[in-house]
Amino acid sequence: MRRFINLRYFAAQKLPYEEIIRLELLVALCLIVSTVGLSYILLGIYKNIGFLSVVNYFLFFLLAIPLILYLLKTGQYNKAKFCMLITGTAFMVVKAATMGRSSGMNIAMLIILVAIFVFFSIQQYKYILFALFLLFASILFLELSNYTFLGREIATQQYEYEFNLVSTIVFICFFFYVILRVNQYINKKLLHSNLKLFNKNKKLAKINNELDNYIYKASHDIRAPITSLMGLIALLKDEENPEKIKELITLQEKCIDRLDNHIGQILDLSKNVKTELTIQVVDFQTIINEIFIELNFFENAERTIKKIEIVNKHVFYSDEYRIRVILHNLISNSFKYVGRPCQTPEISIQVYIDELHAKLEIKDNGIGIHPSQHGKIFTMFYRGTEISKGSGLGLYIVKEMVDKLKGKINLQSEYGKYTSFIICIPNQINVTKLLNP
């Protein structure tokens, strides 16, 4: 059946699936009608069928059906459906005009009536109105001519009423099956759309709630370094001691760094919400090396022991930007929250990559996280320790980006000894194959 339908053309036209169901019905109808018509002719020859009936069937099945299938093959699906209705109506009129009302052809006209509403959607009302006008005009003409416009073929009328009644019932049942199938698909599509709308509303409610919290909290976090900076500038104007001036400038730089870091986190959070994933090859070794270079200005960076182990059994595809932000936030936290001053800081990064996922573990021997805080650290603006000078957005951004990557993040920590974040991110290589076949 599919050989008669140009699926590439329909895909290019973004034809709805319910329309493809209608076209499959049209092809099936052509094949079924051809089979039934051929059987009727063979049976009619045995029963001494009339000449007009033979001509009518041959014209319909040798000319109309091939034309309809050709229109479908060339992607002219609306013309094909309209051609079926027009030629089908003409076929019914000619047959009814030679059989009489007693043959049941007036009942068989119901086939055309139901077919009109099956083949065309309500958006194609022009086709529906024209086909209905033509059908009712034909029925009116037959009634006024008493179904004898082309005479009577008595020889063809044996069992004709039974044949037309059974054919009408069979075709109407077939049409109703198609209508139910189309409605089932539309309802399924509507349910899917409602589910998507529900998820979007849920996401929107979450964003609105976070926005309310953010406006309150961010205004303070942004104003705090600006206020400090303005105070330092006021002190600097009246200061003459070079050492004191240098100290004030250093403090100003720290205020600017805090403000810049906060703005950067805002941008990361906004980009994570608004932009879709950009899938590409991820080189963890390069990313980690670059992050350590970027964070080399941290107080404990030079004396920190860095252990990096990458087991790469497969090429890994994911969003490099988000992975870079995740690693940057976690590694910078390890630099910030070191343990005792006499203790040598250590950061251990292990990456295991296979065809299905990448498993990352970022572990340090810092101050750890108290068990009572494990369920709160990924909350927006939550600061787990008094020594924290950040905005409280870092781990929240990490969790949001891991979720965006369809991954999972787990925390293992013993207060005062170590902190370990274990992240599992799916390999998007299959998505890449679909995008670049």
Secondary structure, DSSP 8 states (H G I E B T S, - for coil): -GGGS-HHHHHHTT--HHHHHHHHHHHHHHHHHHHHHHHHHHHHHHTT--HHHHHHHHHIIIIIHHHHHHHHHTT-HHHHHHHHHHHHHHHHHHHHHHH-GGGTHHHHTHHHHHHHHHHS-GGGHHHHHHHHHHHHHHHHHHHHTTT-TT---GGG-TTHHHHHHHHHHHHHHHHHHHHHHHHHHHHHHHHHHHHHHHHHHHHHHHHHHHHHHHHHHHHHHHHHHHHHHHHHHHHHHH---HHHHHHHHHHHHHHHHHHHHHHHHHHHHHHHHHS---EEE--HHHHHHHHHHHTTTSTTTTT-EEEEEEEESS--EEEHHHHHHHHHHHHHHHHHS---TTS--EEEEEEEE-SSEEEEEEEE-SS---GGGTTTTTSTT---STT--S-S-HHHHHHHHHHHTT-EEEEEEETTTEEEEEEEEE-THHHHHHH--
